[in-house]
């Protein structure tokens, strides 16, 4: 019969130190819903005030990928040199706007180095904790900055999560069929691109091999499920 409390959203800039004693800054908090350009100006002011050499944004995107394969990451940057050696997963795409993407774009227009990593999270786990994705992001940030950022605890948690997921998949024929279809599509695409073999995590983290589009994954999944039901595919 009354409002008990209110949790005020904050955007906080932390001064951090990596395992080797190197200092870096971490900006964390809720993404602003409005006034993105004002926010970008404020962050650019921080970058210039503190002499930040490289700004990195990280986030996850749900994709039709199986949890049984190495976690892949898409990288993008304001200069091609920042993502050298990483083949793009897809060609040119148009996506809904996000503040972190606008920030990277605006910093680049001002001649400031910025980049971002988007980890591909299995779409059926988009609303769940998935420590493997967090570990992949941290490892990519560490590689791009030469910071020493341990991920041992996250990797241990990821192993436990993987075991729980495997158990759940094994207990459901329907879920198992979906995961198997995603595995087949994943393996076929990576093989066709001449990329890293399944299980070669370093190869995939380096951006080699590519990945099918959402439409391709959806079409393959529909075809697989139709075969299981004995349905005829629709014309066209």
KAURGI-V282935 format. One record per pair of residues at least 4 apart in sequence whose C-alpha atoms are under 8 Angstrom apart, sorted by the first residue. I is the first residue (numbers start at 1). J is the second residue. Records with the same first field share a line. If there is no record, write none. Layout:
I=J  J
//
This chain:
9=29  30
10=29  30
11=27  28  29  30
12=27  28  29
13=25  26  27  28
14=25  26  27
15=23  24  25  26
16=23  24  25  26
17=21  22  23  24
18=22  23  24  147  148  149
19=147  148  149  150
20=147  148
22=147
31=99
32=36  39  99
35=39
36=40  99  102
37=41
38=42
39=43
40=44  102  103  106
41=45
42=46
43=47
44=48  107
45=49
46=50
47=51  52  53  55
48=52
53=112  113
54=112  113  114  115
55=104  113  114  115
56=114  115  116  117  141
57=100  104  115  116  117
58=116  117  118  119  137
59=117  118  119
60=118  119  120  121  133
61=118  119  120  121  126
62=120  121  122  123  124  125  126
63=120  121  122  123  214
64=122  123  182  214  217  218
65=69  120  121  122  123  182  183  186
66=122  179  182  183  186
67=71  122  162
68=162  183
69=183  198  199
70=198  199  200  201  204
71=119  120  121  132  133  136  201  204  205
72=119  120  136  204  205  207
73=117  118  119  120  136  137  204  205  207
74=88  89  117  118  119  120  207
75=83  86  88  115  116  117  118
76=83  115  116  117
77=82  83  104  113  114  115  116
78=82  104  105  107  108  112  113  114  115
79=83  108  113
80=84
82=115  144
85=206  207
86=206  207  208
87=207  208  209  210
88=207  210
89=207  209  210  211  212
90=210  211  212  213
97=101  102
98=102
99=103
100=104
101=105  116
102=106
103=107
104=108  114  115  116
105=109
106=110
107=111  112  113  114
108=112  113  114
117=137  140  141
118=137
119=133  136  137
120=133
121=125  126  130  133
122=126
125=129  130
130=134  158  161
131=135  154  155  157  158  161
132=136  154  155  157  158
133=137
134=138  154
135=139  151  154  155
136=140
137=141
138=142  149  151
139=143  149  151
140=144  205
141=145  147
142=146  147  148  149
143=147
151=155
152=156
153=157
154=158
155=159
156=160
157=161
158=162
159=163
160=164
161=165
162=166
163=167
164=168
165=169
166=170
167=171
168=172
169=173  175  176  179
170=176
172=176
173=177
174=178
175=179
176=180
177=181
178=182  221
179=183
180=184
181=185  220  221  224
182=186  217  221
183=187
184=188
185=189  212  217  220
186=190  211  212
187=191  197  198
188=192
189=193  210  211  212
190=194  195  196  197  209  210  211
191=195  196  197  209
193=209  210
194=209
195=203  204  208  209  210
196=200  201  203  204  208  209
200=204
201=205
202=206
203=207  208  209
204=208  209
212=216  217
213=217
214=218
215=219
216=220
217=221
218=222
219=223
220=224
221=225
222=226
223=227  233
224=228
225=229
226=230  231  232  233
227=231  232
//
